[in-house]
Amino acid sequence: LSSGINAEYGQDIHTKENADTAASFSNANERVMGTPAPASTNFAAQFGHMAGGYDAQYYGYMWSEVYSDDMFQSVFRDAGVLSKEAGLKYRTCILQPGGSIDAFDMLKNMLGREPNSDAFFKAKGFA
């Protein structure tokens, strides 16, 4: 859930010319967790990702989790993580091509369809 809070907070402060970072974080925390951040804290003062040029890259972590959850739920969950067939599919579709195929295309080949966020939201308890 903290990544959701951080993502919402980051989007909020980067879409305003002047942002109250403490209020923005507290509002994001309340929307995601159902409770405001403690009044005596200022999360923004220690969250260096938002001020160090790394802010937009932060969301890449969440997208990698969306894709990994989709792969796990679609390929490995029922077959088992030690399944020979699932492992061979992973090796053939993801590892073997390496950088010779676009990563998104490798993912589609592995899944046999366009990826989606359903498994991610299920894993986070939102579905």
C-alpha positions as CSV (number, residue, x, y, z in Angstrom):
1,L,0.0,0.0,0.0
2,S,2.9,2.4,0.6
3,S,3.8,2.4,-3.1
4,G,0.2,3.4,-3.8
5,I,0.4,6.3,-1.4
6,N,3.8,7.3,-2.7
7,A,2.6,7.2,-6.3
8,E,-0.5,9.2,-5.6
9,Y,1.6,11.7,-3.6
10,G,4.1,12.0,-6.4
11,Q,1.4,12.6,-9.0
12,D,-0.2,15.2,-6.9
13,I,2.9,17.3,-6.1
14,H,4.1,17.1,-9.7
15,T,0.9,18.4,-11.2
16,K,0.7,21.6,-9.2
17,E,2.8,24.7,-9.5
18,N,2.8,25.1,-5.7
19,A,2.2,22.1,-3.5
20,D,1.8,21.7,0.2
21,T,3.8,18.5,0.4
22,A,2.8,17.6,4.0
23,A,-0.9,18.1,3.2
24,S,-0.6,16.3,-0.1
25,F,1.0,13.3,1.5
26,S,-1.5,13.2,4.4
27,N,-4.4,13.4,1.8
28,A,-2.9,10.5,-0.2
29,N,-2.4,8.5,3.0
30,E,-6.0,9.1,3.9
31,R,-7.3,8.1,0.5
32,V,-5.3,4.9,0.4
33,M,-5.2,3.9,4.0
34,G,-8.3,5.5,5.4
35,T,-6.4,7.6,7.9
36,P,-4.4,10.8,7.6
37,A,-0.6,10.8,8.2
38,P,0.3,11.9,11.8
39,A,0.1,15.6,12.1
40,S,3.6,15.9,13.6
41,T,5.3,14.3,10.6
42,N,6.5,15.5,7.2
43,F,7.1,12.5,5.0
44,A,8.3,14.7,2.1
45,A,11.3,15.8,4.1
46,Q,12.8,12.3,3.9
47,F,11.4,10.9,0.6
48,G,14.4,11.8,-1.6
49,H,13.0,10.1,-4.7
50,M,10.7,13.0,-5.3
51,A,13.4,15.6,-5.4
52,G,16.4,13.8,-6.8
53,G,15.4,13.4,-10.4
54,Y,14.2,9.8,-9.7
55,D,10.5,10.7,-9.3
56,A,9.1,9.4,-12.6
57,Q,11.3,6.2,-12.5
58,Y,9.8,5.3,-9.1
59,Y,6.6,4.0,-10.8
60,G,8.6,1.4,-12.7
61,Y,8.7,-0.7,-9.6
62,M,5.0,-0.9,-9.5
63,W,4.7,-1.8,-13.2
64,S,7.2,-4.6,-12.8
65,E,5.1,-5.9,-9.9
66,V,2.0,-5.7,-12.1
67,Y,3.7,-7.8,-14.8
68,S,5.3,-10.3,-12.3
69,D,1.9,-10.8,-10.6
70,D,0.3,-11.4,-13.9
71,M,2.9,-13.9,-14.9
72,F,2.8,-15.7,-11.6
73,Q,-1.0,-15.9,-11.5
74,S,-1.3,-16.9,-15.1
75,V,1.5,-19.4,-15.5
76,F,3.0,-20.5,-12.2
77,R,0.2,-20.4,-9.6
78,D,-1.7,-23.5,-10.7
79,A,1.2,-25.3,-12.3
80,G,3.5,-24.7,-9.3
81,V,6.7,-22.7,-9.1
82,L,8.8,-25.9,-9.7
83,S,6.7,-27.0,-12.7
84,K,8.9,-28.2,-15.6
85,E,6.4,-26.9,-18.2
86,A,6.1,-23.5,-16.6
87,G,9.8,-23.2,-16.2
88,L,10.5,-24.2,-19.8
89,K,7.9,-21.6,-20.9
90,Y,9.7,-18.9,-18.9
91,R,13.1,-20.0,-20.2
92,T,11.8,-20.0,-23.8
93,C,9.8,-16.8,-23.7
94,I,11.8,-14.6,-21.4
95,L,15.3,-15.8,-20.7
96,Q,16.3,-17.3,-24.1
97,P,15.5,-14.2,-26.3
98,G,17.3,-11.9,-23.9
99,G,17.5,-8.4,-25.4
100,S,16.8,-9.6,-28.9
101,I,13.0,-9.1,-28.4
102,D,11.2,-6.1,-26.8
103,A,10.5,-7.0,-23.1
104,F,6.8,-6.2,-23.5
105,D,6.6,-8.6,-26.5
106,M,8.3,-11.3,-24.5
107,L,5.7,-10.8,-21.8
108,K,2.9,-11.1,-24.3
109,N,4.5,-14.3,-25.7
110,M,4.7,-15.8,-22.2
111,L,1.1,-14.9,-21.3
112,G,-0.4,-15.6,-24.7
113,R,-2.3,-12.3,-24.4
114,E,-1.9,-8.7,-23.5
115,P,-0.9,-8.3,-19.8
116,N,-3.3,-6.8,-17.4
117,S,-3.4,-5.5,-13.8
118,D,-6.0,-7.9,-12.4
119,A,-3.5,-10.2,-10.6
120,F,-1.8,-7.1,-9.1
121,F,-5.0,-5.8,-7.7
122,K,-5.9,-9.2,-6.4
123,A,-2.5,-9.6,-4.7
124,K,-2.9,-6.2,-3.1
125,G,-6.4,-7.1,-1.8
126,F,-8.3,-4.7,-4.0
127,A,-10.2,-7.3,-6.1
